[in-house]
Amino acid sequence: MEEMYPLLCDVIESGGEFRLYPRGTSMLPLLRQGIDSVALVGPERLSRRDICLYRRENGQFVLHRLMRVEKDGTLSFCGDNQLAWERGVSKEAVIARAVACYRGEKRRPVTSWRLRLYTFFHCQMWLRWLRFLPRRVWHRLFKK
């Protein structure tokens, strides 16, 4: 990602879209590694539930969902496949936000009713806990 960063910045600053193929499992089931991608644009208007690309203080690039804008102006992010929030991210650390998700070559804008419905249910914390509960119980019962 470090090699692509200057190109990403150039495309976004010129008003274009940059297509990124994310790696990892933090945004499952929405984004699957090697299959799905996202179209990124500049972070002019950030709102709750946006998928954003930001850079951590250690230099790592992360694509997570914006969960909350805190009172002090910092941002809180969380992956769709995670429970723990990453708090205290500055607005300056945000590089881009997603405007569309691709499954193969099929484009779905983040404003489509399917993605909005998915986002609504995935951002409810009690539903996240409910989804992870069987896994937690299983590990406690059968822990060696």
C-alpha positions in Angstrom: 0.0 0.0 0.0 2.9 2.3 0.7 3.9 2.2 -3.0 0.3 3.1 -4.1 -0.1 5.9 -1.6 1.2 8.8 -3.9 -0.9 7.5 -6.8 -4.0 7.3 -4.5 -3.4 10.8 -3.3 -3.0 12.1 -6.9 -6.2 10.4 -8.1 -8.3 11.6 -5.1 -6.9 15.2 -5.2 -7.8 15.4 -8.9 -11.4 14.4 -8.1 -11.3 10.9 -9.4 -12.1 7.5 -7.9 -9.5 5.1 -6.8 -10.4 1.4 -6.8 -8.8 -0.5 -3.9 -8.8 -4.3 -3.3 -8.6 -4.6 0.5 -6.8 -7.5 2.3 -7.8 -9.1 5.6 -11.0 -10.2 7.3 -12.0 -7.1 9.3 -14.7 -6.0 6.9 -16.3 -9.5 6.3 -18.9 -10.3 5.1 -19.1 -7.1 3.0 -15.6 -7.2 1.6 -13.9 -10.5 0.9 -10.2 -10.5 0.1 -9.4 -11.2 -3.5 -13.0 -10.9 -4.7 -14.4 -7.5 -3.6 -13.1 -3.9 -4.0 -14.1 -0.4 -3.1 -14.2 2.9 -5.0 -12.6 5.6 -2.9 -13.0 9.4 -3.2 -11.8 12.3 -1.1 -13.1 12.6 2.5 -14.8 16.0 2.2 -18.0 14.9 3.9 -17.7 12.2 6.5 -20.8 10.8 8.2 -21.5 7.9 10.5 -21.4 4.5 8.9 -19.1 5.6 6.0 -16.3 3.2 5.1 -13.1 5.1 5.3 -9.4 4.5 4.5 -7.2 6.0 7.2 -3.6 5.8 8.3 -2.7 4.8 11.8 0.1 6.6 13.7 2.4 3.5 13.1 1.9 4.0 9.3 -0.5 1.1 8.7 -3.4 1.7 6.3 -6.9 0.6 7.5 -10.2 0.4 5.8 -13.0 0.4 8.5 -16.4 1.9 9.1 -16.8 5.2 10.9 -18.9 4.5 13.9 -19.0 7.8 15.7 -17.6 11.4 15.7 -16.6 12.1 19.3 -17.3 15.3 21.1 -13.6 16.3 20.9 -13.7 15.9 17.1 -11.8 12.6 16.9 -13.3 9.6 15.1 -14.1 6.1 16.2 -13.8 3.2 13.7 -14.6 -0.4 13.7 -14.5 -3.2 11.1 -17.7 -5.0 10.3 -16.2 -8.3 11.6 -14.9 -6.8 14.9 -16.3 -5.7 18.2 -13.6 -3.4 19.5 -13.6 0.2 18.3 -10.5 2.1 17.4 -11.0 5.5 19.1 -9.1 8.8 18.9 -8.4 8.8 15.2 -7.9 12.4 13.9 -9.8 13.7 10.9 -6.4 14.4 9.3 -5.6 10.7 9.3 -8.6 9.9 7.0 -7.4 9.6 3.4 -10.6 8.6 1.6 -14.1 7.3 1.9 -15.9 4.6 -0.1 -18.6 5.6 -2.6 -19.2 2.1 -4.0 -18.4 -1.6 -3.3 -17.7 -4.0 -6.1 -18.4 -7.7 -6.1 -16.3 -8.8 -9.0 -17.2 -6.2 -11.6 -20.7 -5.5 -10.3 -20.8 -2.0 -8.8 -23.1 -1.2 -5.8 -23.2 2.4 -4.6 -23.1 2.7 -0.8 -26.4 4.6 -1.1 -28.1 1.5 -2.6 -30.9 0.0 -0.5 -29.1 -3.3 -0.1 -26.0 -1.7 1.3 -27.9 0.7 3.5 -29.9 -2.2 5.0 -26.7 -4.2 5.5 -25.0 -1.2 7.1 -28.0 -0.4 9.4 -28.0 -3.9 10.9 -24.2 -4.3 11.0 -23.8 -1.1 13.0 -26.1 -2.1 15.8 -23.8 -3.1 18.6 -26.3 -5.5 20.3 -26.6 -7.4 17.0 -22.8 -7.6 16.7 -22.6 -9.1 20.2 -25.3 -11.5 19.4 -23.5 -12.6 16.2 -20.3 -13.2 18.2 -21.9 -14.8 21.2 -22.0 -18.4 19.9 -18.3 -18.3 19.1 -17.5 -16.9 22.6 -19.6 -19.6 24.4 -18.1 -22.4 22.3 -14.6 -21.3 23.1 -15.4 -21.1 26.8 -17.0 -24.5 26.9 -14.4 -26.3 25.0 -11.3 -24.4 25.9 -8.3 -26.7 26.5 
